[in-house]
Amino acid sequence: MKPTPAPAPDPARRSAEADTAAESDTATGSDPTVEAAEAERTSGRSQGRITLRSDLRASIPDGLIALVLTAAVFALIYARIKAKTSSTVTVMPFMADAGGFWMYFLSQAFGWTALLWAWTTVVLGLLLGGSTPRWLPMSAPRLERLHRTTSLNTIALIFAHALLFAAELVRHDTARWNSAVYTAFVEAFVPGGYDSGTGVWAMPIGQAALYVAIPLGLLFYVRHRIGPRTWRVLHRFVIVVYVLSVWHTLLYGTNVWYDGWFRTTVWLLQLPIAALLLVRLLRPARRSEKLARPGAHTGSAAGWALRFTGRFAAAAVIAALLAIMISGSDGGRTVPPEDTSSTHNHD
């Protein structure tokens, strides 16, 4: 009687086991974000490896919420344009024709929703980067999944913001349609293609936010190919996308063009992120990331200096944000004398 041959190893199972083994770090501690993903994968809610397709399906609910919020923001912007109480009309008087430039105002609405979703994504990521607070109503795996879905929706919202801006350019271009489409594509999507006023700097910054967000947001789904450690290093640059988005908004957003409470509020919304980042750096998940005395750990002096600089920079940002709140000096422009009546009517 022939012995029964051993079953062939399951490639999917072997890949998952290898991925899990690689993602564990016995010397430095585990990554809570990866642990949450692994917990979700091994739970009854998730079968096999987390895929982009499954997360796209899961992103539909908060994507619909984003669309509803965008519609509400658009309605508010449109109403303020018609009432001529918007800073946009002060900056660009010709846009007082709300119906003629509705696509531009819809682009603005998508931009504001994109910034809010980026804010949410960063906050969730920072909460998952350390010990998950017990007061949160969701488990770590569910929070981690929400972090991924809001990240995907942030990319979609930024793209919609840029696409509608390009569509507005095409709509008002008197050239032939192919020339108009080419010009709009260059100005909206090619760094350096927009050469008007503040947009010379603000547009490339916004474009960089989109082009950095796409690969960083999708790298999670191929982390088993590039290696979990490489993915963790690259994933930390997600904060750069957020910084670029805020910079683009404060530099180019006509809704926050002038000094005032609304622009200051945008600045102050960065305080929770700076505080969470500082806590994350002071209480890292891995022992190798702790700020021990130089030479008291296995890391290099350069690594210690980098960790110290990160903590110092986060504390300095918090101090700067508090100074903005106290002084009211937020880097906005001064309202022209003839338009001082709009000082208290910013978007």
Solvent accessible surface area in square Angstrom, and as a share of the most:
residue,aa,sasa,rsa
1,M,240,1.07
2,K,182,0.77
3,P,121,0.76
4,T,124,0.72
5,P,112,0.71
6,A,90,0.70
7,P,124,0.78
8,A,91,0.70
9,P,92,0.58
10,D,78,0.40
11,P,89,0.56
12,A,75,0.58
13,R,165,0.60
14,R,133,0.49
15,S,44,0.29
16,A,29,0.23
17,E,93,0.42
18,A,60,0.46
19,D,6,0.03
20,T,61,0.36
21,A,69,0.53
22,A,49,0.38
23,E,5,0.02
24,S,57,0.37
25,D,19,0.10
26,T,133,0.78
27,A,75,0.58
28,T,29,0.17
29,G,19,0.18
30,S,41,0.26
31,D,12,0.06
32,P,27,0.17
33,T,14,0.08
34,V,3,0.02
35,E,86,0.39
36,A,4,0.03
37,A,0,0.00
38,E,21,0.09
39,A,44,0.34
40,E,5,0.02
41,R,15,0.05
42,T,112,0.65
43,S,34,0.22
44,G,73,0.70
45,R,140,0.51
46,S,19,0.12
47,Q,154,0.68
48,G,49,0.47
49,R,54,0.20
50,I,8,0.04
51,T,64,0.37
52,L,63,0.31
53,R,177,0.65
54,S,26,0.17
55,D,0,0.00
56,L,90,0.45
57,R,145,0.53
58,A,29,0.23
59,S,9,0.06
60,I,102,0.52
61,P,82,0.51
62,D,16,0.08
63,G,13,0.12
64,L,102,0.51
65,I,106,0.54
66,A,1,0.01
67,L,91,0.45
68,V,109,0.62
69,L,58,0.29
70,T,3,0.02
71,A,59,0.46
72,A,57,0.44
73,V,32,0.18
74,F,47,0.19
75,A,59,0.45
76,L,109,0.54
77,I,6,0.03
78,Y,63,0.24
79,A,56,0.43
80,R,47,0.17
81,I,0,0.00
82,K,127,0.54
83,A,65,0.50
84,K,131,0.56
85,T,43,0.25
86,S,1,0.01
87,S,2,0.01
88,T,0,0.00
89,V,19,0.11
90,T,27,0.16
91,V,37,0.21
92,M,39,0.18
93,P,93,0.58
94,F,125,0.52
95,M,13,0.06
96,A,26,0.21
97,D,84,0.43
98,A,5,0.04
99,G,38,0.37
100,G,18,0.17
101,F,32,0.13
102,W,94,0.33
103,M,30,0.13
104,Y,28,0.11
105,F,0,0.00
106,L,38,0.19
107,S,3,0.02
108,Q,17,0.07
109,A,0,0.00
110,F,27,0.11
111,G,17,0.17
112,W,45,0.16
113,T,1,0.01
114,A,5,0.04
115,L,17,0.09
116,L,77,0.38
117,W,23,0.08
118,A,5,0.04
119,W,57,0.20
120,T,42,0.24
121,T,7,0.04
122,V,10,0.06
123,V,22,0.13
124,L,15,0.07
125,G,20,0.19
126,L,26,0.13
127,L,22,0.11
128,L,1,0.01
129,G,9,0.09
130,G,11,0.11
131,S,99,0.64
132,T,42,0.24
133,P,35,0.22
134,R,241,0.88
135,W,187,0.66
136,L,27,0.13
137,P,126,0.80
138,M,65,0.29
139,S,56,0.36
140,A,33,0.25
141,P,20,0.13
142,R,131,0.48
143,L,8,0.04
144,E,1,0.00
145,R,72,0.26
146,L,53,0.26
147,H,9,0.04
148,R,13,0.05
149,T,5,0.03
150,T,5,0.03
151,S,24,0.15
152,L,17,0.08
153,N,17,0.09
154,T,9,0.05
155,I,26,0.13
156,A,56,0.44
157,L,8,0.04
158,I,18,0.09
159,F,93,0.39
160,A,24,0.18
161,H,46,0.21
162,A,16,0.12
163,L,89,0.44
164,L,32,0.16
165,F,24,0.10
166,A,9,0.07
167,A,36,0.28
168,E,9,0.04
169,L,47,0.23
170,V,48,0.27
171,R,105,0.38
172,H,89,0.40
173,D,50,0.26
174,T,141,0.82
175,A,50,0.39
176,R,187,0.68
177,W,191,0.67
178,N,79,0.41
179,S,51,0.33
180,A,2,0.02
181,V,69,0.40
182,Y,149,0.57
183,T,52,0.30
184,A,2,0.02
185,F,111,0.46
186,V,36,0.21
187,E,39,0.17
188,A,3,0.02
189,F,24,0.10
190,V,57,0.33
191,P,81,0.51
192,G,58,0.55
193,G,20,0.20
194,Y,35,0.13
195,D,116,0.60
196,S,63,0.41
197,G,62,0.59
198,T,37,0.21
199,G,0,0.00
200,V,64,0.37
201,W,185,0.65
202,A,0,0.00
203,M,16,0.07
204,P,35,0.22
205,I,18,0.09
206,G,14,0.13
207,Q,10,0.04
208,A,35,0.27
209,A,2,0.02
210,L,6,0.03
211,Y,85,0.32
212,V,48,0.28
213,A,8,0.06
214,I,65,0.33
215,P,67,0.42
216,L,17,0.08
217,G,14,0.13
218,L,67,0.33
219,L,35,0.17
220,F,10,0.04
221,Y,25,0.09
222,V,56,0.32
223,R,0,0.00
224,H,60,0.27
225,R,189,0.69
226,I,61,0.31
227,G,22,0.21
228,P,11,0.07
229,R,147,0.54
230,T,64,0.37
231,W,4,0.01
232,R,20,0.07
233,V,83,0.48
234,L,63,0.31
235,H,47,0.21
236,R,124,0.45
237,F,107,0.45
238,V,31,0.18
239,I,53,0.27
240,V,58,0.33
241,V,10,0.05
242,Y,11,0.04
243,V,83,0.48
244,L,26,0.13
245,S,14,0.09
246,V,13,0.08
247,W,133,0.47
248,H,29,0.13
249,T,21,0.12
250,L,11,0.05
251,L,47,0.24
252,Y,47,0.18
253,G,18,0.17
254,T,6,0.03
255,N,3,0.01
256,V,0,0.00
257,W,38,0.13
258,Y,12,0.05
259,D,54,0.28
260,G,23,0.22
261,W,149,0.52
262,F,45,0.19
263,R,14,0.05
264,T,20,0.12
265,T,55,0.32
266,V,7,0.04
267,W,68,0.24
268,L,46,0.23
269,L,83,0.41
270,Q,22,0.10
271,L,45,0.22
272,P,58,0.36
273,I,10,0.05
274,A,6,0.05
275,A,41,0.32
276,L,47,0.23
277,L,54,0.27
278,L,33,0.17
279,V,75,0.43
280,R,39,0.14
281,L,44,0.22
282,L,104,0.52
283,R,167,0.61
284,P,13,0.08
285,A,35,0.27
286,R,13,0.05
287,R,146,0.53
288,S,54,0.35
289,E,29,0.13
290,K,100,0.42
291,L,65,0.33
292,A,39,0.30
293,R,179,0.65
294,P,80,0.50
295,G,73,0.70
296,A,53,0.41
297,H,51,0.23
298,T,148,0.86
299,G,41,0.39
300,S,70,0.45
301,A,80,0.62
302,A,76,0.59
303,G,20,0.19
304,W,60,0.21
305,A,47,0.36
306,L,134,0.66
307,R,49,0.18
308,F,96,0.40
309,T,77,0.45
310,G,26,0.25
311,R,17,0.06
312,F,132,0.55
313,A,47,0.37
314,A,3,0.02
315,A,44,0.34
316,A,46,0.36
317,V,73,0.42
318,I,32,0.16
319,A,60,0.46
320,A,54,0.42
321,L,5,0.02
322,L,67,0.33
323,A,53,0.41
324,I,24,0.12
325,M,93,0.42
326,I,143,0.73
327,S,77,0.50
328,G,41,0.39
329,S,80,0.51
330,D,3,0.02
331,G,64,0.62
332,G,16,0.16
333,R,79,0.29
334,T,114,0.66
335,V,16,0.09
336,P,41,0.26
337,P,114,0.72
338,E,141,0.63
339,D,42,0.22
340,T,79,0.46
341,S,100,0.64
342,S,15,0.10
343,T,47,0.28
344,H,154,0.69
345,N,56,0.29
346,H,6,0.03
347,D,19,0.10
